[in-house]
Amino acid sequence: MLLEILTPEKKVYSGNVYGIQLPGISGLFEILEKHAPLVSALSKGNIKVLVDKQKTEHYTIAGGFAEVLNNKVTVLVEGVH
């Protein structure tokens, strides 16, 4: 599935991934291939990008929103560290 992590200033990440873990306002949740459509607010926390079954990348966010549609995940955040 395609993942894009965007801030108002730049595109932080764009590429195909195995899955992604996100800090929802009610707790962590994970999105994998062919997930149902979803829009969720995100809280302050860590994003874990599962690039494949062995490689991961981590980002710290201050909050934002995530949209899942047609096997594409778009994460909109204020800032990423």
Backbone torsions as a table, in degrees:
resi	resn	phi	psi	omega
1	MET	NA	155.6	-177.7
2	LEU	-91.4	135.2	177.1
3	LEU	-122.2	133.7	171.4
4	GLU	-129.3	127.9	173.8
5	ILE	-112.7	119.2	-173.5
6	LEU	-124.1	141.7	169.3
7	THR	-114.7	170.0	176.3
8	PRO	-60.4	-24.7	-176.6
9	GLU	-92.3	-33.0	-171.6
10	LYS	-160.0	168.1	172.5
11	LYS	-90.9	117.0	-175.9
12	VAL	-83.7	-39.2	-177.6
13	TYR	-148.6	139.4	173.4
14	SER	-150.9	121.1	178.8
15	GLY	168.9	173.0	178.7
16	ASN	-81.0	137.7	-177.7
17	VAL	-136.3	162.1	175.5
18	TYR	-79.5	-36.9	-179.3
19	GLY	-174.5	175.4	179.4
20	ILE	-148.9	137.8	175.0
21	GLN	-105.5	130.3	-176.0
22	LEU	-127.1	148.2	178.0
23	PRO	-88.4	90.0	177.8
24	GLY	-71.9	165.6	-178.4
25	ILE	-69.3	-18.2	176.7
26	SER	-104.8	5.6	-179.9
27	GLY	133.4	176.3	-179.7
28	LEU	-68.4	145.2	171.1
29	PHE	-144.4	159.4	-175.4
30	GLU	-124.3	142.4	178.1
31	ILE	-119.2	128.0	177.7
32	LEU	-118.8	177.0	179.6
33	GLU	-46.7	137.3	175.8
34	LYS	60.4	33.6	177.5
35	HIS	-66.8	150.1	176.4
36	ALA	-63.3	153.3	177.1
37	PRO	-56.1	141.9	-173.1
38	LEU	-158.6	143.9	167.8
39	VAL	-129.6	130.9	-177.2
40	SER	-142.9	141.6	171.0
41	ALA	-77.8	145.3	179.4
42	LEU	-113.8	144.5	176.8
43	SER	-100.3	177.5	175.7
44	LYS	-62.5	135.1	179.8
45	GLY	163.3	-158.5	-175.6
46	ASN	-111.9	139.3	171.9
47	ILE	-101.2	130.9	176.0
48	LYS	-113.5	113.7	179.8
49	VAL	-95.0	119.6	177.4
50	LEU	-92.4	89.8	-176.1
51	VAL	-61.0	-46.0	169.7
52	ASP	-148.1	-168.2	-174.3
53	LYS	-70.9	-8.5	-178.0
54	GLN	-123.7	-20.5	-175.7
55	LYS	-111.1	132.4	177.1
56	THR	-129.0	156.1	172.9
57	GLU	-129.5	149.0	-176.4
58	HIS	-125.5	139.9	176.6
59	TYR	-135.1	143.6	176.2
60	THR	-106.6	129.2	-177.4
61	ILE	-122.1	161.1	178.0
62	ALA	-99.8	2.1	-178.7
63	GLY	129.9	169.1	179.4
64	GLY	159.8	-150.2	-178.4
65	PHE	-140.2	152.3	176.3
66	ALA	-128.8	140.2	175.8
67	GLU	-127.3	133.3	174.9
68	VAL	-116.3	124.1	-179.8
69	LEU	-157.5	128.4	176.9
70	ASN	52.8	47.7	177.6
71	ASN	61.9	28.9	175.5
72	LYS	-129.8	134.1	177.7
73	VAL	-112.4	123.9	175.7
74	THR	-114.9	123.3	179.9
75	VAL	-114.1	119.0	179.4
76	LEU	-107.2	120.7	-176.6
77	VAL	-133.6	155.2	178.0
78	GLU	-70.5	-43.4	-179.4
79	GLY	-157.0	155.0	-178.1
80	VAL	-132.2	138.9	175.2
81	HIS	-122.0	NA	NA
